[in-house]
Amino acid sequence: MSKDFGRPPLAAENQHLVESRLKELLDAGGVQETLRIEWRGQPTQVEVIDMPVNMLYYNPGTHRIRAQRTHDPVRDRGLDEDAFSRDSQDYLHFLLKALPSDPSKRDPDFDALLESLRDFKQNDPGLITRDGILVNGNTRRAALQDLGEANIRVGVLPSSCTWDDINRVELALQLRKDHRRDYSYINRLLAIDEQIGLGRTVADIAREFRTTARVCEQDRWILATLNDLVERSRTGGAQLRLLDFEDHQEKLKELHRRWIKESASSQEKADLMKESRLTAIILGFSKTDVRLIEPDFKSRYLDTRLPEAVRSQVPPAAPAATVAIPGLNRTVRAADPKVAEARALTDSVLRVKAVEAAGDSASLEQVAEAAKTITAVTAAVEEALEPAGKDARVRKRKQAAPDRIVDASHDIDQCITDLVLSRASRSLDEEIFDEAVLKLRESLGKLAVEAARSIKEPGDGVTWLLDAVRGEGGA
């Protein structure tokens, strides 16, 4: 069930005004403006009327600013307690104009909307309940209010509308491919998670969000990871927020793909890689840098470069313990202590980032100490990425030669198919084909020479190559 925020103070006045304006439309006859929406699974046309901007209320449950609400915890709690108070509505007005990744800043997209409305007036109608709650068009109402406009054009939902209906209609309208301001990444994750909580299947949600079930599962994994990071960042009165991870969308998606791949062979290696990459993501390293971090990054490159003050906060890896399974009289190996150690380092970075972002909630000394630690750990990770990058390039070079042989084999397999097709159509140029085969023999001869020089103890494949070329007298 969606959260029920109750009815706003002017609900009765708005209902009366809506009913009278709908009656005026009916009495006037002729063709009236309507808005097409998805209403309880069916396409429906609703009438559009003018309503006074100042009598309407922002939707406190809108997904557009769900993550940004935590920007001010006190006012966020106020929204839950009385969503239609003056202060709560003012807070929503502020958030609708703010930059999603940093609500302390004004969003340039809002200013663009403001200019558009000033120059071209309102094109698309919003959508309200009969109580005067905006289901769609919250940001447009904020802009029209700032412009001092008296009225806003809105469609009107049926009188039986519930908070579940408001939730679904808003999602259906916002997820249409049009020119509306998109949901931020974190708000999209929260919207998907909310739909799961309402008991809907992943397949249904994927269809509604115009995506795939696989992407929905990835989004759920990322949101669970971010919620875990937020919880782990808590220290004193400071704590990171979901919106602090708004700009890391691509890095988190790549982390998930790599974690899935690594988990197939080793869960512990996957978790080691995940924790080290999360440390780098929290510190703001680029996607290219994060990509260099493998499961052994911390133990092989980072540990010796970490400042002593940070190392002393991270417990050393203890020998792997065992965990008894109650009732079975059996034990299994506990989680790798190296994972716990990597996790402790991530926790340490999370907490100092939370203190740095706490603003007035932390003392100047705490903020200065946090900034000092962040600078030191960032420098250590930066230094560790250099040898990690060199080794990654070496690994790629080691794989380059065999990869080219595999590619050539695929090309020859395709050549066989082409030969069969050309035989049927009698389209093969046999002279050119013969020249190509001679070129292949020449290349194999050169390959055999270099393989003999480079490989001291040849295996079956190289032995076959050397024998074949020797038989031709080429090596």
N, C-alpha and C positions, 0 to 999 in steps of 0.2 A: 504493500500500500504506500502511496505517496504521502508525504507529510501534510497534515491538514493545518494550514496557517489561520483558519477561521475566516471571518468576514471583516472587511474594512469599515471604518466609522461611517463613511458616506454610502454604504451599500444600498440602503433604502432609497436615498435620493437618486443615485445612479440608476437603479432599477426603474424608477418612475420616469426618469428622463429618457432612458433607452426605449421603454415601451411607447412613450408618446412620440418619439421620433420615428420609430418603426411604423406606427399607425399613420403618421403624416405621409410616409413613403407609400403605404398601401392606398391611402385616400387619393394621393396624387396620380396613381396609375402610371402607365407608360413603362418604358424600359429603365430599370434602376441598376446602379452599380452593385455587383455582387463579388464575393471572394470565394474561391474554390478551396476547400480544405478536406483532409481525411478525418472523418468523424466516425469513430467506433468501427473502423475497417471499411467504411463506405465513403466514396467521394460525395461531398455535399456542398451546395452553394448557400452562403450566408449573406444577408443584406449588409450593405456598408452605409454608415451614418457619420455625421460629424459629432464629436464630443469635445467638451471643454478640456484642454490639456491639464489644467490644474485640478480637475476633479478625479483624474484617474490615478491608479496606484501601480507602482512597479511590482512585478511578480517576484516575491522573495525566494521562490524555488527555481528561478531561471537557471539553466545550465550555463548561460553565457559567462557568469561570474562566480560559479560555484567554488572554484579553487581560490579566487581572489578574496573571498569573504574573510579568510583568516588573516588578511593584511592587518586588521585591527581586532584582536581577540575580544576586547570588551564590546565593541559595536557588533561583532559577529554573534556574541551571546544575546545581545539586545534584539537582534533580528529573530532569533529563535523564541524569545520571550514575548515580543510584541512587534510583529513584522510590519504593522501598518502605522506605527507611531511616527511622529515627525522626524525624530532622529534616525530611525531605521530606514525610512524612505530617503532621507538625505544621504545616508551612507550608500544606499544602492545607486543613487544619482551620481555620487562621487566615483564609485567603482565602474559604472558603465562608461565613464569618460577616461578611465585610467588605462595605462599600458598593461596588458595581461601579465607580462613577465616581471614588471616592477610597478605596482599600483601607485607608488609615490610620484610617478611621472605621468604626464598627460599622453594619451594615445594619439599619434598623428592620424590614424585612420578615423578617429572620432572627428578631428578637425576637418578632414576631407568630407565626411558626411555632413558636417555643419555647413560647409561652403556649398555643397551640392543642394542642400535644402534651402539655403538662402537664395541661390541663383535660380534653381529650377523648381522649387516648391516640392511638396510631397508627391511622389509617383505611386508607390505601392501602399495600400492601406495596412494598418496594423490589425490586431485582433484582440478583443476584450471579452470578459465574462459580463453578464448583466449586472454584477456588483461593481464593475469598473476596474477589474484587475487586468493588466496587460498580459496577454499570453504571448503575443508577438508584437514587435515594434517598441520594445523597452528603450533601446538606444535612440531610436528616432524620436521618441517622446522626450528623452533627455535633451536632444539637440533642439527640438522645437521649443522646449521650455526656455533654454538658454537664449534662443532667438526672440523670445517674447511673443511667439505665435499664440493666438487664443484657442484655436481648434486643431484637432487631429482627426484624420479620416480612419475609421476602424470598422472591421467586420464584427458582428455580434454572434457569440456562441449561443446554442440553445439553452433554455432556462434550466435544464436538468444537469448542466455541466458540473462535474466533480473535480477534485484536485488531481485524480488519476487522469481524467480527460485533459486537463490543462497540461499536465506533464507530457502526455503522448502527442497532443496536437502541436505543442511547441517543438518537440523533437522532429516530427514529420515535416514541419515547415522549414526548420533551420537546416535540415539535412538535404533539402532539395538542392540540386545543382543550379544556383543562380548567383546573383551578385551581392547577396547579403554578406555581412562581415562574418567570416568563419569562426566556429568555436576554436578556442585555443586548444593546444594538444592535451594539456592536463584536464581541461573541462570535458573534452571528448572521452578521455579514459574514465572519468567519473560518471559520465552519462551512460556508458556501456555497463559499468559496474552496477549502476543503479537499476538498469533493466534486468540484469542477472538477479539482483536482489528481489525484483518483483516476480520472479519465477518464470521469466521468458527463456526460451531455448536460445543457444548460441546461434543456431541457424536462422531463427527469426530475427535476432538482433543484427546479424551480419547483413541480411537482406534489407533491413530498414536503414542501416548505416551505409548502404551501397559499398560493402566490402566483403571479405571472405571470412569463413569461420576460423581459418588459421590466423588471420590478422587479429580477429577478436581475442583469440586465446593469447596471442602475443601481447596485446594491450592489457589483458588481465594480469599477465605475469609481470609486466612493467609496473603497473599500478601497485601490485602487492609488494614489489621490490621497493618502490618509492615510499610506500606507507611504512615499511620496515625501516628504511633509512631515516625517515622523519622521527620515528619513535626512538631510534638509537642515538639521534642527535641531541636528545633532551639532556640539559645540564643546568642545574639551578633553575632560573626562570627563563632561560634561553632555549629555543628549539627552532630548527629549520621548518619550512613550510613546503607543501607540495609545489607551490608556484615557484619556489627557488630552483626547481628542476625543469622549468618550462622550456629552456633553450637547448636541452640535451636530447631532443627527440631521436635524431638519427643515431647518436652514440648508443642510446639505450636499446634501440631496435637491433643494431649490430651486435651489441652485447648479448641479447637474447638469442640471436641466430647462432652465435659462436658457442654459447653455453649449452644449447641443445645438442650441437654437434659434438662437443667435448664430453657431454654427459653420456653419450652412447658408448664411449670407451672407458671413461673413468669419472665417477661423480666427484671424487676429491680434487682431481685436476680441474674439473669444470668450476668447482667452488673457489679454488685458489685463483684461477684466472678472473672469475667474477669479482672477488673482493679487491684484487689489485686494480682491475679496470675501474671499479667504482671509486676507488681512491683518486685515480687520475681524473675521472669525470667530475668529481666534487671539486677538485682543484682547478677545473676549467681547462684541462688540456684538450687539444684539437682531436678530431676523429682520427686523423692520420697518426698522431702520437699514440692514442689509446689502442689503435690496431696493432702496435708493436708489442703489446704486453701479453706474454704467454704465461702458462701456469707457473713456470719457474722464475718469473720476473723478480719477485720479492727476494727469494733466497739467493738467487744468482747475481743480481745486479743492485738491488735496492738496500738490503739490510746494512751493508758495510758503509753506505753513504748517508744513512739517516743520522740526524744529530742525536747526541747522547740523551738530551732532555726528552726526546720522543721515544727513543729505544727503551728508556727506563720505565715508560708508561705502558709498554707493550709486554705482556708476560711471555717469557721464552717458551718454545715448543716443548712440551713434556712428552715422555714416551706414550705411545698409544695405549689407552686403557681398554678394558672390556666392560660391557654392560650386560647385567643379568636380565634374562627374559622371565618376568614373573610367571610362576606356575609351570614352566617348562624345564626348570633345572638346567638351563643352557645359557651360555654367554655368547655375545657377538662383539666384534671389534667396534670400539667407539669411533666417533668422527676423528679424522686426522687432526692431530694437534696443530699442524702447520696451518690448517684452515682457520682454527680458532685464533692463531697468532695474526694471520692476515686480517681476520675480522676485527681484532682488537685495534689494529692500525687504522682501519677504516673508521671505527668508532671514534678514535682519537681525533682524526681529521674532521669528522662530522661535528664533534662537540666544539672544536675551536672555530669552525665556520659558523656555527650557531651563535657563539659569543660575538664573533665579528659582526654578524648581521643583527644583533640584538638592539643596537642603538642605545637609547637611554636606559634600557633595562639592565645593562651591565656597566660596571664602573670603568673609568678611563684606563685604569691599570689593567683590568681584565681584557679590555679590547686591544690594548697595546701588546699585551703578552700573547693574545691569540694571533694578532697580525704577524708577530715575530715568528711564532711557530709555523704559521702557514707559509711564510716566506722561506723558512728553512726546509720544510718538507717539499715544497714546490721545487726548490733548487736541487734537492736530493733526487727527486723523481726525474727532473730534467737531465741531470747528469747520468742517471741510470739508463735513460732512454737511448743515450748515444751508443754504448756497447750493444744494447739490445737491438738497435736498428742495424748495426753492422752485422751482427750474427744473423738477423733476419735476411739481409741481403745475401749473405754467404749461403744460407739455406736455399734461397731461391736459385742462386747460381748452380748449386749442387743438383737441383732438380731440373735445370734447364735442358741439359743434353738428353736425358731419358724422355722428358716431356716431348721434345721435338721428334724422337723416334716414334713415340705413340701417335703423334699427330700425323706423321708420314704414313703410318700403318692405316690410320683411318682414311687417309686420302687414297691409298691403294685399294682399300675395301670399296670405296665409292667408285674407283676406276673400274673395278670388276663389274659393278652394276651397270655403269655406263657402257662397258663393252657389250654386255648382253643386250642392252637396248639398241645399241648401234647395229648389232648383227641383225636384229629383227627388221630394222629400217634400212639396212645396207648403207649407212651414212658414215662409216668409219674411214678416215683418211689413213691408210695403212703405212704410208711412207713417214708421215709425221709421227705416227705412233711408234714406229721402229726407231726413229731418232730419239724419241723420249726415253725408250727402254735403254738405248746406248748411254744416254746421259745418266740414267739410274745406275747402270753398271759402273760408270766412271765415279759417281758419287760414293757408291758402296766401296769401291777400291780405296778411295781417299779415307773413308770412315774406318776401314780395316787397318790402314797404316797407322792412323792416330790412336785407334783402340789398342793396337799392339804396343805402341809406345807408352800409353797411359796406364794400362791394366796389366799388372804383373802376374796375377793368377786368374786368368779368364774363366768365366762360368760357361754353362752350356750355350748360351746365346752368342757370346763373343767368339767362342770356339767355332760355332757353326759359321759365323761371318768370316773368320780367318780362313777356314777350310774352303769355303765357297769361293773366296777371292783367289786363294792359292791355286785352286783348280782351274781358274781362268788365267793364271799366270800373272795376276796383278799385284800380289803382295809377297 
